[in-house]
């Protein structure tokens, strides 16, 4: 997000797009708002445990990153699953097949947790193959054709990984449902920007603001990829065994996340030439992962944000 001249302060509130909805996380309160097929907005809020007084490991620099990242992932996944369930509640029921009747009879309520677990495992496996094993393999094969040192091969590996990630995001944007989620993503950013400008949270006011924000999860991912390239280049991880290389990189993920978390906080808190350079890759990628929202999507984002605003706005300033 370019520096917004209307910005009066930088908020700690962050959010996530859901299926036909938005989740916001504040200092001591989180909320999610969903647009139901009936046209109504369903809102739910809940208290954040130790919100204003988090334990030391969620406050200590370079320690807090992995813990806060996992917390956000868990909460985000729970909200995403709930939004998917609510969307399915309104779908027309089709007659069950014999196989579905058998599953329902023998597995019953355990079916969805099993399906979800299998889906997560397959998703992680696919991510490891696409964004770790395949880039390493491509770089290794190039190294056999052209003589390259370890650092250059690592940079090529990282570049392939970033290109594949961008292509993946661009392809998903072609899907109607994903594109609509990206619109809610844009609504989330614009609503937070409106709040940071201390404008009244109305649809017309939100429309005026940018859909790009430096503290976005998209920016976090792309910066994590860049940080991983730098660290693996310095450590000179072995190239003679790709599987071992992958295992070491997996073990280093908390280190990547810890560093990226501090960097993204700086980029979100300050606006200067250094932070503009840091934010640039993520802001560019947000051109893919956010879309301009319509008025109904903005209404949902506003409904999600309002419960998260503290009574004393000073508590929400960086």
C-alpha positions in Angstrom: 0.0 0.0 0.0 1.4 3.3 -1.0 1.5 5.8 1.9 -2.0 6.9 2.4 -2.1 10.7 3.0 -5.4 10.2 5.0 -3.8 7.7 7.4 -3.8 9.0 10.9 -2.4 6.0 12.7 -1.3 2.4 12.2 -3.7 -0.2 13.6 -2.8 -3.6 15.1 -6.0 -5.1 13.7 -5.5 -7.7 10.9 -7.8 -9.9 9.0 -8.4 -12.7 6.5 -10.9 -13.3 3.7 -13.2 -16.2 4.0 -15.8 -17.9 1.8 -18.4 -15.1 1.5 -17.0 -13.4 4.5 -14.2 -11.7 6.4 -12.5 -12.4 9.7 -10.8 -9.7 11.7 -8.5 -10.1 14.7 -8.1 -7.1 17.1 -6.2 -6.7 20.4 -8.6 -8.6 22.7 -11.5 -9.5 20.3 -11.8 -11.4 17.0 -14.9 -11.4 14.8 -16.1 -12.9 11.6 -18.9 -11.8 9.3 -20.5 -13.9 6.6 -22.9 -13.0 3.8 -25.6 -15.7 3.9 -27.4 -16.7 0.7 -30.5 -15.1 2.2 -28.7 -11.7 2.0 -28.3 -11.3 5.7 -24.9 -10.7 7.4 -24.2 -13.2 10.2 -21.6 -11.9 12.7 -19.8 -13.8 15.4 -17.3 -12.4 17.9 -15.1 -14.0 20.6 -12.5 -12.9 23.1 -8.8 -13.5 22.5 -7.2 -15.3 25.3 -4.6 -13.1 27.0 -5.2 -10.5 24.3 -3.8 -7.4 26.0 -1.4 -9.4 28.1 0.1 -12.1 25.9 2.8 -14.4 27.4 6.4 -13.5 27.0 7.0 -15.8 24.0 4.3 -13.9 22.0 6.0 -10.5 22.8 9.7 -11.3 22.6 11.2 -10.3 19.2 12.4 -13.2 17.0 10.5 -15.6 19.3 7.0 -14.3 18.9 6.9 -14.7 15.1 6.4 -18.5 14.9 4.0 -18.6 17.8 1.8 -15.8 16.5 2.0 -17.2 13.0 0.7 -20.6 14.2 -2.0 -18.9 16.2 -3.1 -17.0 13.2 -3.1 -20.1 11.0 -5.2 -22.1 13.5 -7.7 -19.3 14.0 -7.8 -18.6 10.2 -8.4 -22.2 9.3 -11.1 -22.6 11.9 -12.9 -19.5 10.5 -12.4 -20.6 6.9 -13.9 -24.1 7.7 -16.8 -22.5 9.5 -17.5 -20.2 6.5 -17.4 -23.2 4.2 -19.8 -25.1 6.5 -22.3 -22.2 6.5 -22.2 -22.0 2.7 -22.9 -25.7 2.5 -25.9 -25.4 4.9 -27.8 -23.5 2.3 -27.0 -25.7 -0.7 -29.7 -27.9 -2.2 -29.4 -31.4 -0.9 -28.9 -34.1 -3.6 -29.8 -37.8 -3.1 -27.0 -39.7 -1.5 -25.2 -42.3 -3.5 -24.8 -45.8 -2.1 -21.2 -45.1 -1.3 -22.2 -41.9 0.7 -24.9 -43.9 2.5 -22.3 -46.5 3.5 -19.9 -43.9 4.7 -22.6 -42.2 6.7 -23.6 -45.5 8.3 -20.2 -46.7 9.2 -18.3 -43.5 9.9 -21.0 -40.9 10.6 -19.9 -37.7 12.3 -16.2 -38.8 12.1 -16.3 -38.4 8.3 -15.7 -34.6 8.0 -12.8 -34.6 10.4 -11.2 -37.5 8.5 -11.8 -35.8 5.1 -10.4 -32.5 6.5 -7.3 -34.2 7.9 -6.6 -36.1 4.6 -7.1 -32.8 2.7 -4.6 -31.0 4.9 -2.0 -33.8 4.6 -2.4 -33.9 0.8 -2.2 -30.1 0.6 1.0 -30.0 2.6 2.5 -32.8 0.5 1.6 -30.9 -2.7 3.1 -27.7 -1.3 6.3 -29.5 -0.4 6.6 -31.1 -3.9 5.7 -27.9 -5.8 7.6 -25.3 -3.8 10.5 -27.3 -2.3 11.3 -30.5 -4.2 10.6 -29.3 -7.7 12.5 -26.0 -7.6 15.5 -27.8 -6.0 15.3 -30.5 -8.7 15.2 -27.9 -11.5 18.1 -25.9 -10.1 20.1 -29.1 -9.6 19.4 -30.2 -13.3 20.5 -26.7 -14.5 23.7 -27.1 -12.4 24.5 -30.3 -14.3 24.3 -28.6 -17.6 26.0 -25.4 -16.6 28.7 -25.2 -13.9 27.2 -23.2 -11.0 28.4 -22.6 -7.5 26.1 -23.3 -4.5 24.9 -19.7 -4.0 23.9 -19.3 -7.6 22.0 -22.6 -7.6 20.2 -21.5 -4.4 19.2 -18.2 -6.0 17.9 -20.1 -9.1 16.0 -22.5 -6.8 14.5 -19.5 -5.0 13.6 -17.7 -8.2 11.9 -20.8 -9.5 9.9 -21.1 -6.3 8.7 -17.5 -6.4 7.8 -17.8 -10.1 5.8 -21.0 -9.4 4.1 -19.4 -6.4 3.1 -16.4 -8.6 1.8 -18.6 -11.4 -0.2 -20.7 -8.8 -1.8 -17.6 -7.3 -2.6 -16.2 -10.8 -4.2 -19.5 -11.9 -6.3 -19.7 -8.8 -7.5 -16.1 -9.4 -9.2 -17.4 -12.6 -11.6 -19.6 -10.5 -14.8 -17.8 -9.9 -15.1 -18.7 -6.2 -11.4 -17.8 -5.5 -11.7 -14.5 -7.3 -14.7 -13.7 -5.1 -12.6 -14.5 -2.0 -9.9 -12.1 -3.4 -12.6 -9.4 -3.5 -13.3 -10.0 0.1 -9.6 -9.7 0.7 -9.7 -6.3 -1.0 -12.6 -5.3 1.2 -10.7 -6.3 4.3 -7.7 -4.1 3.4 -9.8 -1.1 2.3 -11.9 -1.3 5.5 -8.8 -1.3 7.7 -7.3 1.6 5.7 -10.5 3.5 6.3 -10.3 2.8 10.0 -6.6 3.9 10.1 -7.6 7.2 8.4 -10.2 7.6 11.2 -12.9 8.0 8.7 -16.4 6.9 9.5 -16.8 3.2 8.5 -19.3 3.6 5.7 -19.3 1.9 2.3 -18.7 5.2 0.5 -15.7 6.0 2.7 -14.2 2.6 2.5 -14.4 2.7 -1.3 -11.9 5.6 -1.4 -9.1 3.7 0.2 -6.4 1.4 -1.2 -6.9 -2.4 -1.4 -3.1 -2.9 -0.8 -1.6 -3.2 2.7 2.0 -3.9 3.8 0.9 -6.2 6.7 -0.9 -8.6 4.4 -0.5 -12.4 4.5 0.5 -12.3 0.9 3.3 -10.0 1.7 4.3 -12.3 4.5 4.6 -15.3 2.2 6.6 -13.6 -0.5 9.0 -12.1 2.1 9.4 -15.5 3.8 10.4 -16.9 0.4 13.0 -14.1 0.0 14.3 -14.6 3.5 14.6 -18.3 2.9 16.8 -17.7 -0.2 19.1 -15.4 1.8 19.5 -17.8 4.7 20.0 -20.9 2.6 22.6 -19.1 0.5 24.5 -18.1 3.6 24.3 -21.6 5.2 25.3 -23.3 1.9 22.9 -26.2 2.4 24.1 -29.5 0.7 23.1 -30.1 -3.0 24.2 -33.7 -3.3 21.1 -34.9 -1.4 17.9 -33.1 -2.3 15.8 -34.9 0.3 18.3 -34.0 3.1 18.3 -30.4 1.8 14.4 -30.4 2.0 14.5 -31.7 5.5 16.9 -29.0 6.7 14.8 -26.3 5.0 11.7 -27.6 6.7 13.5 -27.5 10.0 14.5 -23.9 9.3 10.9 -22.7 8.6 10.5 -21.3 12.2 13.7 -19.2 11.6 12.4 -17.9 8.3 9.1 -17.0 10.0 10.7 -15.4 13.0 12.8 -13.0 10.8 10.0 -12.3 8.3 7.6 -11.5 11.2 9.9 -8.8 12.5 10.5 -7.4 9.0 6.8 -7.2 8.2 6.1 -5.4 11.5 8.7 -2.8 10.6 7.2 -2.4 7.1 3.7 -2.0 8.7 4.9 0.5 11.3 7.2 2.8 9.3 7.1 4.5 5.9 10.5 5.3 4.5 12.7 4.3 1.5 13.8 1.1 3.2 10.3 -0.1 4.2 9.0 0.8 0.7 11.6 -1.5 -0.8 10.7 -4.3 1.7 7.0 -3.9 1.0 7.2 -3.6 -2.8 7.2 -7.4 -3.7 4.2 -8.1 -1.4 2.3 -5.0 -2.7 2.9 -6.1 -6.3 1.6 -9.6 -5.6 -1.5 -8.2 -3.9 -2.5 -7.0 -7.4 -3.3 -10.7 -7.9 -4.6 -11.7 -4.5 -6.9 -8.8 -4.0 -9.7 -7.4 -6.2 -11.9 -4.4 -5.9 -14.9 -5.4 -3.8 -18.5 -4.5 -4.4 -20.7 -2.7 -1.8 -22.1 -5.8 -0.3 -18.6 -7.3 0.3 -17.5 -4.0 1.9 -20.6 -4.2 4.2 -19.4 -7.6 5.4 -15.8 -6.3 6.1 -17.2 -3.4 8.1 -19.4 -5.8 10.1 -16.3 -7.9 10.9 -14.1 -4.9 11.9 -16.5 -3.0 14.2 -16.5 -5.5 17.1 -12.7 -5.6 17.1 -12.3 -1.8 17.6 -11.3 -1.2 21.2 -13.0 1.4 23.4 -9.7 3.3 23.8 -8.2 3.7 20.3 -4.8 4.4 21.9 -4.6 0.7 22.8 -4.7 -0.2 19.1 -1.8 2.1 18.0 1.6 0.7 17.1 
